[in-house]
């Protein structure tokens, strides 16, 4: 037999395959909940009486685009990788055109490709790649003797150094680019049936979980991002938010468990942890998120001022709309005011309904004066009750669209986290590509 392969498909289009093993890079694009098994595939050999089964992991195109971004293959990183490749390729063919100028046929060929490369940009690459994906297994088109064989287009059909795979065969960046090219694709599949049939992979092996578990010991880029916050309430609320609002991204984050380690919470402790973990040279990607209140903001600026390594991301909750006009109680009596930056703890992100008591918003009570920033610190009364109601409300949501509509502040928090992690990871990609600054690539 020819060997056993697993492969990535966009709908029914075969995109890339791997012999005998499932690359971790591909496995981590899925979660175990994406696994699909169907029996009754016609056996490949006629003598093989056993019913075969199809085992694949399937996710929507949108989910895969989001996951790729979380892993660093953002739109920006993809376009910049393309620019870097194009820059090199143009130089190479200019050089060939000069070297082979006196060699009639070769010289013409090189000049033609050099000219086509001058006209190439990302959108045109997408159009060409799309056509190639549809036709690359139609071998009549690859016949070099055809009068109309276009030497530039042939560069896309090459088996080695194909223009289709400018950022490396099967790489995250290149898969992201091919999803831009295959605009109509609805879903992305990783088919592992063949590897299971031929016993390269156990039938019940959770390949996505396994790839993530191995990740910390290899490259940190595939491991989930560890979220740290000021306390266990924050982490519980954030975890539920991710689970219900963005279930397709749930496995791409893990949460630092205070309670398990009976670790002290609070803004000052979070800064201490960051220092300790950085000193231990952790290779995990860590995102620390601070409350949007007086002490949280003070600690956030302290953490930003630390010289933390590049795998650390320091964030704070974005301003909450509910907090813009919120009832407060202090020495001067009741006052409605904007409490963002002074008293917006996680409670103000858990939905208006959870903040109501007898149809009134539970007020923020000013608790103390922070000398060093010259501002009062406050918190919502009855925080425990707010969290309980929130847990009930979010568990009752029908689906992720409903959950996002019901918890707009929490959606905002997660979108802030996603974009910070994407920026952080795509910056890593650009560094690993040895990417010069933007100026180096202006054509």
C-alpha positions in Angstrom: 0.0 0.0 0.0 1.0 3.6 -0.6 1.0 4.5 3.1 -1.6 6.0 5.4 -2.4 9.7 5.5 -4.5 12.2 7.4 -5.6 15.3 5.7 -7.1 18.8 6.0 -10.1 19.6 3.8 -12.1 22.7 3.1 -15.5 21.2 2.5 -14.7 18.5 -0.1 -11.5 20.1 -1.3 -8.3 18.3 -0.2 -5.8 21.0 1.0 -2.8 19.2 2.5 -2.0 15.8 4.0 0.5 14.1 6.3 1.8 10.6 6.2 1.5 8.3 9.2 1.2 11.1 11.8 -1.2 13.9 12.8 0.9 17.1 13.1 0.2 18.9 16.4 -0.2 22.1 14.4 -3.3 20.6 12.8 -4.7 18.8 15.9 -4.7 22.0 17.9 -7.0 23.7 15.4 -9.8 21.5 16.8 -11.5 20.7 20.1 -12.7 17.2 21.1 -16.3 18.4 20.8 -15.5 18.8 17.0 -15.0 15.0 16.6 -17.4 13.2 14.3 -17.6 9.5 13.7 -19.6 7.8 11.0 -19.7 4.1 10.2 -20.3 2.5 6.9 -17.6 4.0 4.7 -17.0 1.5 1.8 -13.8 -0.4 2.6 -10.8 0.5 0.6 -9.8 -3.1 -0.3 -12.6 -5.4 -1.6 -11.3 -8.4 0.5 -11.6 -6.2 3.6 -15.0 -7.4 4.9 -15.0 -5.1 8.0 -17.1 -2.0 7.8 -14.9 1.0 7.9 -15.7 4.2 9.8 -15.0 7.8 9.1 -13.4 9.7 11.9 -12.9 13.4 11.4 -12.8 16.7 13.3 -15.0 19.4 11.8 -15.4 23.1 12.6 -16.9 26.0 10.8 -14.6 28.2 8.7 -15.3 31.1 11.1 -14.2 29.1 14.1 -11.0 28.0 12.4 -10.2 31.6 11.4 -10.7 32.7 15.1 -8.6 29.8 16.4 -5.8 30.5 14.0 -5.8 34.2 15.1 -5.7 33.2 18.8 -2.7 31.0 17.9 -1.0 34.0 16.2 -2.0 33.5 12.5 -3.9 36.8 12.4 -4.8 38.6 9.2 -1.9 41.0 9.8 0.7 38.3 10.4 -0.5 36.5 7.3 -0.3 39.5 5.0 3.1 40.4 6.4 4.4 36.9 5.9 3.1 37.1 2.3 4.9 40.5 1.8 8.2 39.1 3.2 8.0 36.1 0.9 7.1 38.3 -2.1 10.0 40.7 -1.4 12.5 37.8 -1.4 10.9 36.1 -4.5 11.0 39.4 -6.5 14.7 39.8 -5.7 15.5 36.2 -6.7 13.8 36.5 -10.1 15.3 39.9 -10.8 18.6 38.3 -10.2 17.8 35.3 -12.5 16.6 37.7 -15.2 19.9 39.5 -15.1 22.0 36.3 -14.9 20.3 34.5 -17.8 19.8 37.6 -20.0 21.9 36.1 -22.8 20.3 32.7 -22.6 17.3 33.1 -25.0 14.6 30.8 -23.6 15.6 30.9 -19.9 16.1 34.7 -20.0 12.6 35.2 -21.4 11.1 32.8 -18.8 12.8 34.7 -15.9 11.8 38.1 -17.2 8.2 37.0 -17.5 8.1 35.6 -14.0 9.9 38.7 -12.6 7.2 40.9 -14.3 4.3 38.8 -13.0 5.8 39.0 -9.5 5.9 42.8 -9.7 2.2 42.8 -10.4 1.4 40.2 -7.7 -0.3 41.3 -4.5 -2.2 39.4 -1.8 -5.6 39.8 -3.4 -4.3 38.5 -6.8 -2.5 35.7 -5.0 -5.9 34.7 -3.4 -7.6 34.6 -6.8 -4.8 32.5 -8.3 -4.6 30.2 -5.3 -8.4 29.7 -5.4 -8.2 28.5 -9.0 -5.3 26.2 -8.2 -7.0 24.6 -5.2 -9.9 23.6 -7.5 -7.7 22.2 -10.3 -4.4 21.0 -8.9 -5.3 17.3 -9.2 -6.5 17.7 -12.8 -3.3 16.5 -14.3 -4.2 17.5 -17.9 -3.7 21.1 -16.9 -0.1 20.5 -15.8 1.1 19.2 -19.1 4.1 21.4 -19.9 3.7 20.7 -23.6 0.4 22.6 -23.7 0.7 25.6 -25.9 -1.0 27.8 -23.3 0.9 26.6 -20.2 1.5 29.8 -18.3 5.0 29.7 -16.7 3.9 31.9 -13.8 0.8 29.9 -13.0 2.9 26.8 -13.1 4.8 28.1 -10.1 1.6 27.5 -8.1 1.4 23.9 -9.3 5.0 23.0 -8.4 5.3 20.1 -6.0 8.3 21.8 -4.3 8.4 25.5 -3.4 4.9 26.0 -4.8 3.6 29.5 -4.6 0.5 28.0 -3.0 2.5 27.3 0.1 4.5 30.6 0.5 4.7 30.2 4.3 5.4 26.5 4.5 3.3 23.4 3.7 0.4 23.0 6.2 1.6 25.9 8.4 -1.0 28.0 10.4 -0.1 31.2 8.5 -0.6 29.5 5.1 -3.8 27.8 6.1 -5.1 31.2 7.1 -4.1 32.5 3.7 -5.8 29.6 1.9 -9.0 30.3 3.8 -8.8 33.8 2.4 -8.5 32.3 -1.0 -11.2 29.7 -0.6 -13.9 32.3 0.1 -16.9 29.9 -0.2 -15.6 27.2 2.1 -18.1 26.5 4.9 -16.2 24.1 7.1 -12.7 22.8 7.7 -12.1 19.0 8.4 -9.2 17.0 9.6 -9.8 13.4 8.4 -7.9 10.8 10.5 -9.9 7.7 9.4 -7.0 6.2 7.3 -4.6 6.5 10.3 -7.1 4.8 12.6 -7.8 2.0 10.0 -4.1 1.2 9.7 -3.5 1.5 13.5 -1.2 4.5 13.4 -3.6 6.2 15.8 -5.8 4.5 18.5 -9.5 4.7 17.6 -10.4 6.6 20.8 -7.3 8.8 21.1 -8.3 12.5 21.9 -5.8 13.9 19.4 -6.6 17.6 20.0 -6.3 17.4 23.8 -3.2 15.3 23.5 -1.5 17.9 21.2 -2.3 20.7 23.7 -1.0 18.6 26.6 2.3 18.0 24.9 2.6 21.6 23.8 4.1 23.1 27.0 7.1 20.8 26.7 7.7 21.8 23.1 6.9 25.1 21.6 4.7 27.4 23.7 2.8 28.6 20.6 0.4 25.7 20.7 -0.3 25.7 24.4 -3.4 27.4 25.8 -3.0 31.0 27.1 -3.2 31.0 30.9 -5.5 33.6 32.3 -4.8 35.1 35.7 -7.0 37.6 37.5 -7.3 39.3 40.8 -9.4 36.6 42.4 -11.3 33.3 42.0 -14.6 35.1 41.4 -13.1 36.9 38.4 -11.8 33.6 37.1 -15.1 31.8 37.5 -17.0 34.5 35.7 -14.4 34.7 32.9 -14.4 30.9 32.5 -18.2 30.8 32.3 -18.2 33.7 29.9 -15.8 31.9 27.5 -17.7 28.6 27.9 -21.1 30.1 27.0 -20.2 33.1 24.8 -17.4 31.6 22.8 -17.5 27.8 23.2 -15.5 27.4 20.0 -12.5 29.0 21.7 -12.8 27.3 25.1 -9.8 25.0 24.9 -7.5 27.8 23.8 -7.4 29.3 27.3 -6.7 27.8 30.8 -7.3 29.5 34.1 -5.0 30.0 37.0 -6.8 28.4 40.0 -6.4 30.5 43.1 -8.8 28.4 45.2 -6.9 25.1 44.5 -3.7 26.6 45.8 -5.4 28.7 48.5 -3.5 31.5 47.0 -4.2 35.1 48.1 -6.1 37.2 45.6 -6.0 40.9 45.0 -4.3 43.3 42.6 -1.0 43.6 44.5 -0.7 39.8 44.7 -1.3 39.5 40.9 1.7 41.8 40.4 3.8 39.7 42.7 2.8 36.5 40.8 3.8 38.0 37.5 7.2 38.9 38.9 7.7 35.4 40.3 6.5 33.6 37.2 8.7 35.8 34.9 11.7 35.1 37.2 11.0 31.4 36.8 11.3 31.9 33.0 8.0 30.3 32.3 7.4 29.5 28.6 3.6 29.6 28.9 1.7 32.5 27.4 0.2 34.3 30.4 -2.5 37.0 30.3 -3.1 38.9 33.5 -6.3 40.9 33.7 -6.8 43.6 36.3 -10.1 45.0 37.6 -11.2 48.4 36.3 -11.2 50.0 39.7 -8.8 52.3 41.6 -6.4 49.6 43.0 -6.8 47.4 39.9 -5.7 50.4 37.7 -2.8 51.2 39.9 -1.6 47.6 39.8 -2.2 47.4 36.1 0.2 50.4 35.5 2.8 48.8 37.9 2.6 45.5 35.9 2.9 47.4 32.6 6.1 49.1 33.9 7.7 45.7 34.8 10.1 44.4 32.2 8.1 41.3 31.6 9.1 38.8 28.9 7.2 38.8 25.6 5.0 35.8 26.5 3.3 37.9 29.1 0.2 40.1 28.3 -1.0 42.6 30.8 -4.7 43.7 30.5 -7.5 45.4 32.3 -11.2 45.2 31.9 -12.5 47.6 29.3 -14.9 50.3 30.4 -18.4 48.9 31.2 -21.4 50.7 29.7 -23.5 49.9 32.8 -20.8 51.6 35.0 -21.1 54.9 33.1 -24.1 56.1 35.1 -24.1 54.0 38.3 -25.6 54.6 41.8 -23.0 55.0 44.5 -23.2 55.5 48.3 -20.5 57.4 50.2 -19.9 59.8 53.0 -21.6 62.5 50.9 -24.7 60.5 50.4 -26.1 58.9 47.2 -24.7 59.9 43.8 -25.1 58.6 40.3 -21.7 58.7 38.5 -19.3 57.0 36.1 -17.5 54.3 38.3 -15.2 53.0 35.5 -11.7 53.2 36.8 -12.8 53.5 40.4 -15.2 50.7 41.2 -15.8 48.5 38.1 -15.0 45.0 39.4 -16.1 41.9 37.5 -19.6 42.3 38.9 -20.3 45.2 36.6 -19.7 42.9 33.6 -22.1 40.2 34.5 -25.3 41.7 33.0 -27.7 44.3 34.3 -30.1 41.6 35.6 -27.6 40.2 38.0 -27.0 43.7 39.5 -30.7 44.3 40.4 -32.1 44.0 43.9 -35.8 44.9 44.2 -35.6 46.4 40.7 -32.9 48.8 41.7 -29.2 48.5 40.8 -27.2 47.4 43.8 -25.1 50.5 44.6 -21.4 50.8 44.7 -20.2 51.6 48.3 -17.0 53.7 48.6 -14.7 51.7 50.9 -11.5 53.6 51.1 -9.3 56.3 49.9 -6.2 55.4 47.9 -3.5 57.9 49.0 -1.0 57.2 46.2 -3.5 57.8 43.3 -5.7 60.3 45.2 -8.9 58.4 44.4 -11.6 56.5 46.3 -12.0 52.7 45.8 -15.5 51.2 45.8 -17.3 47.9 45.2 -20.8 46.7 44.5 -22.9 45.7 47.6 -23.9 42.0 47.7 -21.2 40.7 45.4 -21.9 37.1 46.2 -25.6 37.5 45.2 -24.6 39.1 41.9 -22.4 36.1 41.0 -25.1 33.6 42.0 -27.7 35.3 39.8 -25.2 35.6 36.9 -24.4 31.8 37.1 -28.1 31.0 36.9 -28.7 33.4 34.0 -25.8 32.3 31.9 -26.5 28.6 32.4 -30.1 29.3 31.1 -29.0 30.8 27.8 -30.1 28.9 24.7 -26.9 29.3 22.6 -23.8 31.4 22.2 -25.6 34.1 20.2 -28.2 34.5 23.0 -25.5 34.6 25.6 -23.5 37.3 23.8 -26.7 39.4 23.5 -27.5 39.0 27.2 -23.9 39.8 28.4 -22.6 42.6 26.2 -20.0 43.7 28.9 -18.6 40.2 29.2 -18.5 39.9 25.4 -16.4 43.1 25.4 -14.0 41.7 28.0 -13.4 38.6 26.0 -13.0 40.5 22.7 -10.4 42.6 24.5 -8.6 39.4 25.6 -8.8 37.8 22.2 -7.3 40.9 20.4 -4.5 41.2 23.0 -3.6 37.5 22.7 -3.8 37.7 18.8 -1.5 40.8 18.8 0.9 39.2 21.2 1.1 35.9 19.3 1.3 37.4 15.8 4.2 39.6 17.1 5.9 36.4 18.0 5.4 35.0 14.5 6.8 38.1 13.0 9.9 37.9 15.2 10.4 34.2 14.4 10.2 35.1 10.7 13.1 37.5 11.3 10.7 40.1 10.1 12.2 43.5 9.4 10.2 46.5 10.4 7.4 47.6 8.1 9.7 50.0 6.3 11.9 47.2 5.2 9.1 45.8 3.0 7.8 48.8 1.2 7.9 47.8 -2.4 
